[in-house]
């Protein structure tokens, strides 16, 4: 397994970082926080047209760049560092991975090119009001009329905590359909579908609640196969989110160290005091350990390793703990100014908390890890 960083990957990181600094600086992040959509469609489409970011890990046969998940993890790390509020996790990770995992070549050829270019924002709706990330908790039902096997599928129920669900152009829905789970594509303009933004702690990431009342859905793949599709998708998404958390943790650490080196007390930088120095050193150790875990997990996805379910649980659990701890310590090192609305430290703290809970918290993934290694 190759864990080294190539010259092309370093160039990719620099390009993404420059793009975000220019098109999505923190001032713009704060502006978009106050809008209902929470994202700038023009910047999202530029990310596709100029850098190919939405389709970086989508095969060229479907309009993507044809790189691996190792490159996508670099993109996610930079997005997390910038607190970018665009639909990358929803569209380029969750929706794209689900389509690639499904046994529906026609759907892939039809839907993936739009996702890869950034022209189509897609999302995956699977969690319901109970907040469980466990596929066994899915209750939204898909039924079809009796008689003809060509009768349309109709969806009834609700989905909650859907990433960018209020603005998505394509909604992939996991529903209970007879024995097992099935995957459906839903037109967001369909009659009977109601989409509402949910209030969230982290205003940089928008979530929605979707109500389905006899909403027509197009079956993706075979009936009953979505259990396996969702399992693969959630494992990949957990590693993707861990990469994003790594970027946020690194930026929060950089903020803490930068402040410690410039804030003076008693005629010297506070970073020269042993208590602060040791605190920052401990945070550095945590972030670098997380970097190693994310690199290994990303390489496992890139090489389609059988270890993916195990390393996904490990990476997400550790990333949740590390990011939250570093973000909290960043505020403490800043002191009173770190608690103010004007300072960016609180935005990283809120993103750390929301990311900790998204796709399951650390305890949830530790339980998965124990099950998957046979404990």
Buried (B, 14 or more C-beta within 10 A) or exposed (E): EEEEEEEEBEEBBEBBBEBBEEBBEEEBBBEBBEEEBBBBBEBBBBBBEEBBBBBBBBBEEBBBBBBBBBBBBBBBBBBBBBBBBBBBBBBBBBBBBBBBBBEBEEBBEEBBBBBBBBBBBBBBBBBBEEEEBEBEEBEBBBBBEEEEEEEEBBBBBBBBBBBBBBBBBBBBBBBBBEEBBBBBBBBBEBEBBEBEBEEBEBBBBBBBBBBBEEBBBBBBBBBBBBBBBBBBBBBBBBBBBBBBBBBBBBBBBEBBBEBBBEBEEEEEBBBEBEEBBEBBEEBBEBBBEBBEBBBBBBBBBBBEBEBBBBBBBBBBBBBBBBBBBBBBBBBEBBEEEBEEEEBBBBBBBBBBBBBBBBBBBBEBBBBBBEEBEEE
